[in-house]
């Protein structure tokens, strides 16, 4: 099965409908006319990217990934699962993240058809299954839905960049990030309700407005 790569086929429609439905988003899109969400065609690699990038800066994650990829030669679960822990430590991974990498390898080795199977399952089903892997929580699973599968309807409301961007764009006069999680969620839900089925595009443009989205 051919995986989606590059510009999602729904992107232009999403831009048009977001601009019509949400004046704030329309201004963000107008200010960022170039670029689009770039999805990957390799679910295994995308999940590794997300886990390696957890809780570190985009720049640090990119540097570690470059060293990691070079040390592994090929990004395949059968190859990486045989790597010595010392090799992965040298690339910059912590002991905990090495455990996560090996468990991701285990999952894809034990479930060789998982990548194709994901295409036919709901977001909720995929998140539930991915969260059985060590190191994969809701945030990582949502990044997978966005960057591996190109799902159009994902709004990662626990993502710090998303929260920060919503505050700057929609609530510029208040300290939105200091609100309680429950109050923030309520307000963010009212924002994304305007976006219809195009929450992923809205999320991407909010990240773009910060000029520093999550590692892709």
C-alpha positions in Angstrom: 0.0 0.0 0.0 1.3 3.4 -0.9 1.8 5.7 2.1 1.0 9.4 2.0 4.0 11.6 1.7 4.5 15.3 1.0 1.5 17.7 0.8 -1.8 16.2 2.0 -4.4 16.1 -0.7 -6.9 17.8 1.6 -4.6 20.8 2.4 -5.9 23.4 0.0 -9.5 22.7 1.0 -8.6 22.9 4.6 -6.9 26.3 4.1 -9.9 27.7 2.3 -12.5 26.4 4.9 -10.4 27.5 7.9 -10.0 31.0 6.5 -13.8 31.2 5.9 -14.7 29.9 9.4 -12.2 31.6 11.6 -11.0 35.2 11.1 -8.0 34.7 13.5 -6.9 31.7 11.6 -7.4 33.5 8.3 -4.9 36.1 9.4 -2.4 33.4 10.4 -2.8 31.7 7.0 -2.4 34.9 5.2 0.8 35.7 7.1 2.2 32.2 6.2 1.3 31.7 2.6 4.2 29.2 1.9 4.6 25.7 3.3 2.4 22.9 4.4 2.3 19.8 6.6 4.8 17.3 5.3 3.9 13.7 6.2 6.3 10.8 6.2 5.7 7.5 4.5 7.4 5.4 7.2 5.3 4.9 10.4 8.2 3.2 12.2 10.6 6.1 11.5 8.0 8.7 12.4 7.3 7.1 15.8 11.1 6.9 16.5 11.4 10.6 15.6 8.6 11.5 18.0 10.0 9.5 20.9 13.6 10.7 20.4 12.3 14.3 20.3 10.4 14.1 23.6 11.1 16.8 26.1 14.1 18.3 24.3 14.4 21.2 21.9 13.8 20.9 18.2 17.5 21.6 17.4 18.7 19.0 20.0 16.3 16.4 18.7 17.5 17.0 15.1 21.1 16.6 16.1 20.5 13.4 18.0 18.4 12.0 15.2 21.2 12.7 12.7 23.7 10.8 14.8 21.2 8.0 15.5 20.4 7.5 11.9 24.1 7.5 10.9 24.9 4.9 13.6 22.0 2.6 12.5 22.7 2.8 8.7 19.1 1.8 7.9 16.0 2.7 9.9 14.4 -0.7 10.2 13.3 -2.4 13.4 15.2 -5.6 12.6 18.4 -3.7 12.3 18.0 -1.2 15.2 16.9 -4.0 17.6 20.3 -5.6 17.3 22.3 -2.5 18.0 24.3 -2.4 21.2 23.0 0.1 23.9 26.4 1.7 23.9 26.1 2.6 20.2 22.7 4.4 20.9 24.1 6.1 24.0 26.9 7.5 21.9 24.3 8.9 19.5 22.9 10.9 22.4 20.0 8.8 23.6 19.3 8.4 27.4 19.0 4.9 28.9 15.2 5.4 29.1 14.9 6.4 25.5 17.0 3.4 24.4 14.4 1.3 26.2 11.7 3.1 24.3 13.4 2.6 20.9 13.8 -1.1 21.5 10.2 -1.5 22.5 9.1 0.4 19.3 11.2 -2.1 17.4 9.6 -5.0 19.2 6.1 -3.7 18.4 6.8 -3.4 14.6 8.6 -6.7 14.5 5.7 -8.5 16.2 3.1 -6.6 14.1 4.6 -6.4 10.6 1.2 -5.4 9.1 0.6 -2.6 11.6 1.5 0.2 9.3 -1.1 -0.8 6.7 -3.7 -1.6 9.4 -3.5 1.9 10.9 -4.9 3.3 7.7 -8.3 1.7 8.3 -8.6 2.4 12.0 -10.0 5.4 14.0 -7.7 7.9 15.7 -8.9 6.7 19.1 -8.1 3.0 18.3 -4.6 3.9 17.1 -3.9 6.0 20.1 -5.0 3.2 22.4 -2.8 0.7 20.7 0.3 2.9 20.4 0.1 3.8 24.1 0.8 0.1 24.9 4.4 0.8 23.7 6.9 2.0 26.3 7.5 5.7 26.0 4.4 6.3 23.8 1.7 8.4 25.4 -1.1 10.5 24.0 1.1 13.3 22.8 3.4 11.0 20.9 0.4 9.1 19.5 -1.1 12.3 18.3 2.2 13.4 16.6 2.1 10.0 14.9 -1.5 10.6 13.6 -0.4 14.0 12.2 3.1 13.2 10.7 2.9 9.5 9.8 -0.8 9.2 8.8 -1.6 12.7 7.8 -5.0 12.6 9.6 -6.8 15.9 9.0 -8.7 16.1 12.4 -6.1 16.1 15.1 -5.7 18.9 17.7 -3.0 18.0 20.3 -4.4 20.0 23.2 -1.7 18.8 25.6 1.1 20.0 23.3 2.9 23.0 24.8 3.5 24.7 21.4 -0.2 24.4 20.6 -1.2 25.8 24.0 1.2 28.7 23.6 0.1 29.5 20.1 -3.6 29.5 21.0 -2.9 31.9 23.8 -0.9 34.3 21.6 -3.4 34.2 18.7 -6.8 34.1 20.5 -6.1 35.5 24.0 -3.3 37.9 23.6 -4.3 40.1 26.5 -4.2 37.4 29.2 -1.7 35.0 30.6 -3.4 32.0 28.9 -0.6 29.5 29.7 -1.1 30.2 33.5 -4.8 29.2 33.4 -5.7 25.8 34.9 -5.6 22.9 32.5 -9.4 22.5 32.7 -10.0 26.2 31.8 -7.5 26.1 29.0 -9.1 23.0 27.6 -12.5 24.6 27.6 -11.3 27.7 25.7 -9.2 25.7 23.3 -12.2 23.4 22.6 -14.3 26.5 21.7 -11.5 27.6 19.3 -11.1 24.3 17.5 -14.8 23.9 17.2 -14.7 26.5 14.4 -12.2 24.4 12.4 -14.6 21.5 11.5 -12.7 18.5 10.2 -9.5 20.5 9.6 -8.0 20.5 13.1 -4.6 19.3 11.9 -4.2 22.2 9.5 -5.2 24.6 12.1 -2.7 23.1 14.5 0.1 23.3 11.8 -0.6 27.0 11.2 -0.6 27.8 14.9 2.8 26.0 15.2 3.9 28.0 12.2 2.9 31.2 13.9 5.5 30.4 16.6 8.1 29.6 13.9 9.1 26.6 16.0 6.8 23.6 15.8 7.6 20.0 17.0 10.2 18.0 15.2 8.9 16.5 12.0 
